[in-house]
């Protein structure tokens, strides 16, 4: 169990989200993450209190269903918000360019 770091329906800007992610020291190792990026309304600083968080993830290995869902649930609990977790390789061609262009990577 983790401590939720944000209040429900709190408006988060991209810098706050990235700061919280960077503070999760073992996140990349635990979930076998190669890259993680924020995209969507929060990345554009256009989020409202009802906005979800959109993350683009690339795994070091082929992700298992359990690993994917564990990461999704971890992020939802961490931010107290609904999370759309999209695997980079699974991006549909019609939205791929837009998502990659606006993605803000966790460094």
N, C-alpha and C positions, 0 to 999 in steps of 0.2 A: 504494500500500500504506500502510495506517495502522498505528500501534502499538496493539495491544490493551491496553486500560486495566484490564481485570479478569482475574482468574484463572478458569479453567474451574470451574464448579460453585460459584463464590462466591455467597453470598447478598447481594443488593443491596437496600437500602431505597430508597424513592422519592426521598429527598433526594440520595443519591449519584448515582442515575440522572440526575436533573435537573441536578445540578452538572456531570456529564460532558457532557451534551447542550449546556448553556450554554457550555461551554468550546470547543465546535466552532464557531468564529467564522463560517465561511462556509457552514455547513450549510443554512440556509434559502434562501440565494441559489442555491447550487449545485444543489439539488434542487427549486427552485421551490415551497417550502413556505409556505403561508399560516399554518397553525396545526399544532402538534404537541403531543400529549398522551399521557401515560402512563395506562393503566388496568389493571384486573385485579389479581392478587394482589400485585404489587410496589407498585402505587399504594395498596393497602390495608395495606401493610407486613405481608403474610401470606405472603410468598414463602419457598420452600424452596430448597435447593441445586439442585434439578432444575427449578425454575420457569423458564418462558420470560418474555420481556418482551412486553407488549402495548402497541402504540402506535396511536393514532388520528391520522390525518393528513388535512389538507385542503390541496390544492394550489392555487396561484395560477391555473393553467391546467388544461385537461384533461390528466391525466397520461398519459404514454406508458407502455407496458409496460416499456421500458428504464429510464425514470426511476424508476418504482415499484420494479423489481427492484434497480436500483443503490442506492437508498436502503435497501431491506431488507437487502441484503448488507453495506452500509456499517455499519448498526447492529449486525448480527450479528457482524461483525469487531470493531467498537469495544468491544462488551460481552462478546464471547466466549460468547454465548448465542444460542439460537434466538429469533427475533423474529416475532411475529404483527403484521403491518402492515395495519391496516384503514383503508380510505378512508371518511371520515365519511359521504359521500353514499351509500355502499353498505351502511351498517348496516341490518340487518334490523329491521323495526318491533318485533318481539318483544323485542329486547335493546337497542334504541336508547336508551330512557330510562335504563336502568340504567348503560349504558356512559357516556353523557354526564354523568350525575350523579356518577359516581366518577372521571371524567377529571381529571387534574392537568396543566394546561397549562404548557408551557415558555414563560416570559416573556422 
